[in-house]
Amino acid sequence: MKKLLLVTLLLLVGCASKSVPVTQKFPTVPDELTTPCSDLKDIPENTDKLSVLAGTVVSNYSLYHDCKMQVDSWNEWYITQKKIFEEVK
């Protein structure tokens, strides 16, 4: 009986003396949101065709909208994760 009491006392003292720090880590960002946006295309020099100019402009608009969607997704992800992170505290 004395041994059981001693073992119980040692376990309680051992558990009480060690404090395990609990730290929260902010979630990692998905890879799709961290890739940099593509560079816009330049108009070739000595171009006198309006079709080449228009094609470059259309291509740049497309690249811009893809980049905008990526940045908007990043902002939405970050705001949502930060809100969840702060609610858990």
Secondary structure, DSSP 8 states (H G I E B T S, - for coil): -HHHHHHHHHHHHHHHH-------------HHHHS---------TT---HHHHHHHHHHHHHHHHHHHHHHHHHHHHHHHHHHHHHHH-
